[in-house]
Amino acid sequence: MSPRSLGARKLNVLGGWRWREGNQSVSWGFTVPEDGLYAVGFKVLLWTEGLPVYRRIEIDGEVPFAEFASYPFQYDKWWQMAMLGDGNTDYLLHLTRGEHTIT
């Protein structure tokens, strides 16, 4: 983040000059407590001046369905909780109990 903060930690924050190249990715590991259908979301703030940002979303190294091949995150000047979905309904991902990775 910019400007750099010397007194505060910022976790899981991406952006600015370091996020300027194509084909970059970030992955998070997570644990699923039991098999089931899960809604997934991200807390996001886009600095794209009104334009959406498109990202490829993978679960355990694979795109779970076509909509995640180029998924749009809509611009808003404020932080937002962006649930993965079609705008009306959250997508539900079938996840099995145990360790997974989202990229």
ABEGO torsion letter per residue (X at the ends): XOBBBAABBBBGBBEEAAAABBGBBBBBBBBBABBEBBBBBBBBBBAAGGBBBBBBBBBGGBBABAAAABBBBBBBABBBBBBBBAGABBBBBBBBBEBBBBX
